[in-house]
């Protein structure tokens, strides 16, 4: 899968600027996820614990919407990475686990960032449907 293409498709579907998506893969049996995309973050890791957004998405194997990021345990770290990647502060997130043949493959982390003077709308359930459509089209193509 070409991550840049997936980033473009998801960004278009959700009306986000490109670069609002991160992809993380589990490292062996460790409780760590490693960034696969964007490419400049490869090698950076984040812990999986059952209280954080990524951990909950993996444990339940279902997407999770978080519209109040200030409560997220890894918010400071994710904000640092997002700002390092481009300007804007994270306000909303979706963690979308991808399972292929009932096995966990990766987690797609999508963020809405606040720009100066701009209103940030919440992610909704219909956004999960849009992501699923994009993933279905990519994996069946």
Order of alpha helices (4+ residues) and beta strands (2+ residues): alpha-beta-beta-beta-alpha-beta-alpha-beta-beta-alpha
